[in-house]
Amino acid sequence: MENKVRDEFTARFKKVPKIFAAPGRVNLIGEHTDYNNGFVLPGAIDKKIYVAIAANGSNLMRLYACQYDQALTVDLQNLRPLPGWATYVAGMAQQIRERRLDIGGVDVVIGGDIPLGAGMSSSAALCSAFGLALDQLFELELSRLELARMGQQTEHEFAGVNCGIMDEFASLHGKKGQLIRLDCRNLEFEYVPFDYPDHAIVLVNTMVQHSLAATEYNTRRKQCEEGVSILKKRYPEIESLRDLSFSRLSLHKNELPPIIFRRCSFVVSENERVLRSCEYLRQHDLAAFGEMMLEAHAGLSELYEISCTESDFLVSLAKGFPGVKGARQMGGGFGGCTINLVERPALEEFLSHVRPAYESRFNKQPDIYMTAIGEGAERVE
């Protein structure tokens, strides 16, 4: 893909670009906790968005996206939300300009191998790759944390999704063979070893486009905020669900509307699962870690209600299958992928089990992706 992007750039713009890459991410556990100031455990993956870029001496961004075969010219003096992929490019440029940093026009070609709509955060990877490209091209000296915050604000203001910072943070801070235990309240983080060459991270795509994800994502966020608002009457010191234990939350079950209690109980329990999971990984107890993944899926399906029939079916196929340590819905929900930890000797049998069963039930074949934990955003030499 790197060569494809470079060749496309050279053919279009007749000059040599600099090339930057940023990965998608998988989140092993800790779903929908980031915007509740909780804990997450993502890792960068070996699938990436590539940006080939060169200055053009104007006030225009001349853009081309290989995956869509779309070309677009954007005026830096008139940056606004745009349809599809281009809104992330425009949003990152706007974030830089709002900080009164000096950037000029650029020629850009974008490509990648992150599957779209599969919950691997291709949008965050695009924000990260393009932000890093502008930073280094114009010598802005932005930190990776600043770039992550800018990507998050782009999602909020240009894409209309009130997400947390996890996706951009993981894309920019990833390390091979390491997960990131991120505290989304203060953005302190530590690396947790995840180097299991005898296991594969297998993503099984339901082929269901999560069209509900954006609106329902924002609804879930409001429901969590409603729970905090009610509980603050009892505990004025709490700022988010991060500040509650499950035992304390349970004391006030009857004071919360049933749906609000379900949402809050998932988030509070998920935070506790992340911390326990990190301890299991430090102890090299992958079986116990896998059990946490299965518990998380049950909560995502029954309490947070962001799974779907197809995802539930895939997890049920994986659960108890010899060689599968854990499985769950991944990402925003309502489709996308399930993430599975599978022993390599059992991998072919697992795939032979999943594909025909899923096709028989839903009359479509699932796409399946193998991923590994890889490096974060970087310039490609």
Helices and strands as residue ranges (DSSP letters): H 2-13, E 18-29, G 34-36, E 39-55, E 60-65, E 70-75, H 86-98, E 106-112, H 122-137, H 144-157, H 166-173, E 178-183, E 189-193, E 199-205, H 213-231, G 241-243, H 246-250, G 253-255, H 258-282, H 286-302, H 309-318, E 324-329, E 337-343, G 344-346, H 347-362, E 367-371, E 378-380
